[in-house]
Amino acid sequence: MGIERGGQKRRLHIVLSLDNPRQRETWEILSQQKNKTSAVCEAVCGYHNRKNLEDTLRSILQDELKHITVSSVPQAAESGKEPDAAVDAGVLDFLTALQNDNWQL
């Protein structure tokens, strides 16, 4: 092994089971990478950055949704237009889930 210069290093030992579909997929991806350490760092940091963004968005949306009431009567129906029931139901489900903190991106 080479001499370490200018910093400390940490070693992480990972054992992937090829019987586990998720771990097999991980190995297939990593085996194609020239620099596995960089690939793992990108994946872990990317995951945490995305998670932080999701948490921030969830918090902002929940704060904003606290001030509105979700109704099952679409405004388009009141104006005489035919609403798309599937879209309206999906939007209502999404907004309700946001208000109840039961959603995932």
N, C-alpha and C positions, 0 to 999 in steps of 0.2 A: 504494500500500500504506500501511497505517496505521503509526503510530509504536508501537513495542514499549514496554510499560511493565511494570516489576517482574519481569522475567525474560527468559530466553533462549528462543528457538524453534529448532526443528530441522525441516527440510523433508525429506520423503521422496517421491520420485517413483516411482510404481508404474505399470507398463504391463501390462495384462491382455490376453491373446490370446483372442478370442472363439472361436477354433478349438479351444482347449483346454477340454474339458468342465468341469474343476474351476474354471478361471479364469472361464469363462462363468457358472457358477453363482455364483461370488464376485461378479462384476459385477452379476448380477441381484439379488442380495441387497443389495449396497451401493447400487444405483441406487434402491432403495425407501426408503433411509434419508435422513432430513432432514440429519443431521449425520454425514457419512462418517468424519470424524476420530474422533469418539466411538465409532462402530461398529467401526472398526478397532482402537481401543484396547481396547474390551471383548472383542473376539475374541482378540486376542493375549494379553492378561492372563488371560482365561478359560482359554485353551488351556494356558498355563504353570501356572496354579493347578491345573487338572485333572491335568496331567502330574506335578506335584509330589505331589499326593494319590495318584495311581497308584503312583508310585515308593515312597512311604511305606508304602502298603498292601502292596505287593509285598514290601518288606523285612520288614515285621512278619510277614506270612504265611509267608515263607520261614524266618524264624527259628523260628517256632512249629512248622512242618512238619519241621524238622530233628530234632525229638525224637519223631516218630511214624513208624511203618512202615505204608505203604500195602499192603494185601493184596488179592488178587483174589478172595478167598473172603468174600462178604458175611456179616455176623453174623446177618442175618435167616434165611439158609439153615440155619445151625446151630440156630436156635431152632424150625425147622419151618415158618416162614412163607415164602410165595412172594415173593421179591424182584422188583422191577421191573428186569429186566436192562438195559433201555436207560438208566434213571436211574442204576443202579449203574455201568455202563460210563462214562457221562458224568461222574459224580462222580470216578471213579478217574482218568480222563483229565485232568480239571481239576486234581486234586491232584498228579498226576505232573508235569504241565506247570508247576505252581507250584514244585515242588521243583527242577525243571530250569531255571527262569527262562526258559521258552519260551512265555509267555502274553501276551495283549494284552486289555485291556478293550474 
